[in-house]
Structures are given as structure tokens and as C-alpha cells.
């Protein structure tokens, strides 16, 4: 019976590829959540506004948007393995670019490096999510993808801890101190030192990504039927996707979800500092805590899906987040901070569940469909600077949380109504 259950969950002989690809979910969680640290750090070391700092996420998620379709085309022409190795090498290259960017001290150079990193992650996410979904019985695709995605928040926690420990110096000079440093000629050196602090974590990530690419090259991957499309003449077409209404509703749900997640985590530290007065390192540890809650939510959701239909579980979690984000808007302060903190637990199952439901039943259109779902990550590029602009215009980080509120309201609709054709 145990062997039968394992066969249902993972295809026979595919355990090692499953482990290697599941590790990728951990690996891309690190740079994704280092961005929240970078936003705060660049506001200090580059002396930029919240709107300008929000462009960190715009550059990052634009990489996903631009490269997701080419990634799908490359994997359709060759294989998932080819695309994943390409993604890891781009990931490593983008991390290495942080070194010259820091030496030059140019914000635009950093944005370019982030774009390259995200280009690599577009290959990884387009390949890994679809690969895991197909690596077993279709009835367990949501559970399997939630299990693999549960390792993503572990990477997220590692990323925030790396940033909090190695990037944040804990030095936050007030206006009078800055003025004194300028008079003494020490301020440019201080800014350069703060900028250089971002290099070390990214050099480590570059090494890790390169080694993992070499390891995957040596492992034999299963050959799915959809990877023989060229031989069969069934390549999948964009126009075919027009016949799947649940697919397009799912793409929009993913756009809103990623926008809500990225926007919330990007400005969590400023929210904590604005309304509780905590220093950057303490705020960073609170961000670490909310990502731990996210990880617990992923693992627990995988278990709960054995008993509750995935879309219904996501629907009730979305309703809970509508309430929690409402509290963060109406009661800024410690109450609002804890409300935002716990949204991470309830948002945890959304990305993999939306992804799995959205691509279900697409057949030979799975790769191109998966790439479009990954392109929906552009929501992170839209929400973050827009939230920064709203916060500056209204002088309230709490008011900016209205965008995640709108996002969760749509996900409630998708969970209970829009996803039905994909269940």
C-alpha cells in the first residue's frame, strides 16, 4: 500500500529528479526575498525614495515577464532539463554582476543584475512548476506542487536572514548625524560601505547555482510525452488556450496574488518601522518570522488538502486575508503589524494551488500555459512601486495595503467560482 501511494504521488524512478528540482524552489526563494532587504538598504545607501526603491521589484519581475515565454519555447524545443540548467547559469551570472555594480555604486547596474537573476528564475519556475505537476498522478498535482513549493519559504527565510545579518549594518544615522558626517567628509565613504555590504551573499548564491547546474547535467530526467511534441506534430498553440476559461482567470489570479505577496513583503519592514518604531534589524527579524509562518502554512496546507478540496481551502484562506489586511489598514501599529504578519500563513498555499489548477487539463499546451502563468508574476513589478507611490502620496504605508486587499478579494472569487472548470 505504501508503494502504491508513493507511485500515485511521484512517478516510479523519478524520486532523484523530484528531489533535485524541489531544491530549486528553495534556491529561488533566497533572491526573491533578499529583495525586501535590498529595498530598505538601497533607500539608505543610494538615498532614494520608496517609489524608486520599489523599482527593485519592477526590474526583478520584469525579468520573469520577458523571459518566461522564451523559456517555454526552449523547453518545448529541447527539454525541461535544458531550460533548468540555462536558468541556473543565468541566475549565477546575475548574482556575479552584483560585484561590479557595488564597486561602481550605480543603482541602474543593480537593477540590470536583478533583471538577469530573474531571467534565470523565469526558466526555473517555468520548468520546475510544470515538471513537478507532471511527475505523478494528475489527481495529486496540487499536493505535489504544494509540497515542493513548501521548500520555497525555507529559502525565503534563509534569504531574509542572510540580508538581515550580512547586509544590514544596524547603522541608521539621523539627519543631524548625516549632516555631521558630511561636514567631516565621511558620508560618501559610509554610503559606499553600505552599498558593498550587498555583495557577499550574492557571491555565495552564484557558486551554489553553478554547482547545482553541473549536478543536474549529470542526472537522467524522465521524458514526458509532452516533450516529444516535435516528433508527434503536437506542439501546442497559444490560440488553444482560448478554449480554457479557468486558465485565463487563473492567470489573473496569479497576477493579483504575486502582486499582493511581493508588495506586502517588500514594505513590511517600512510598515514595522513606521508604526512600531523598531530598528531595521528587529524589523528584519519580524520579516523572517512572517516567512517562517509562510513555510508552516505551506506544509500544513499540503496535509489539509488530503481532507479539503484545494480550491475551497484557498478560498477560505483568502477570506481570512481580506480580514487581516483590513485590520492592517484600519489599525496601523502593533495590531496592524501582527495582522500583516499572519497573512503570510494564509497566502502560503496560493501560488502553487493557483498554478496547478490553472494548467490542469491543458495537455500538450502545458508548457506554454505554464510560461504564461509565470509571466503573471509581473504583478510583483506593478504592485510594489504603485504601493510605494501610494504610501508617499498619502503619507501612510497602511493606506498602500489597499492593493493587497483588492487582490485577495479577487482570489476569493477565483477560488469559489472561477477555478471550477479546472478542478
C-alpha angles and dihedrals in degrees: 000000000000090000091049092052092048089051090053091050100040128019115251113271093013100099097105095048087046091055094045094049093043087057088061089065087060092046098054092044089069100061092035091062098034083071091074089056091046092053092057093040095049091049085062105033097037096034094229134150127255090256091053091045088052087065086077087075092040092056091043099050092039085067089059092048096049099041103037095083094045087049091055091047092051092048091046089053095044122002146290088262093058092051094047094051090048089051093052092051092050089047090054093046093052092050091051090054089066089076098062090036090058094045091051091040093217118150093203090056090054090051090052091051090051090050090054092048091051091047087060092046089052088062091046096048095042090052103034099048094049092040093054092045090055096042095094145353112346089226090067098041094110092049093045093048092045089052093052092042089052087076090058094075089050086060088045091055091047090050094052092045091050090051095044093048103035105025104035109071093187089234110127108165117202123226095272092050091049090051091051092048090051092051090050091047091240099114100083090051091049092052092048092050091050091049094050090055090078094063104073100062092048093052089056091050091051091055093046093049093049093050092048091051090054091049094051090049089063097050124086113234126205115259109232121208089244089061090064093060095118091056094047095043092237104118102154124243136224090232090059089066090065087077093063110074092177088059097060093042087052092051089055090046090053091049091054094042096051090044090053094045097046094041093049096048094041093058099031092099094049089047091052092047094044096050106027102030094229120156120252096261093052090047088050091054090050087054088051089052094052089051089052087054087051091054093048088050092053095052094043092048090055088057095042091054088069086068106024128050107255097234092050092049089051090048094056091044088053091051088052091052092050087058095044095048088047088057091050090056098043099038109035110184131057092335092052092044093054090045090056089043092060095045086079091065092053097042091051099093096042105087098049094038093050090045095050095045093044096054096038113120096012093119112183088004091066097103096047090041091050090051091054091050088052089049087059086072083086083091087083090057092051102042100046102058089036090055089047090052093048091049091052095044094047095033086229129106087191093062089053088063088076088088095062087045091058090046094055092048089059092047089054088057093046093048097052101029117006097051097054097100091054098051 
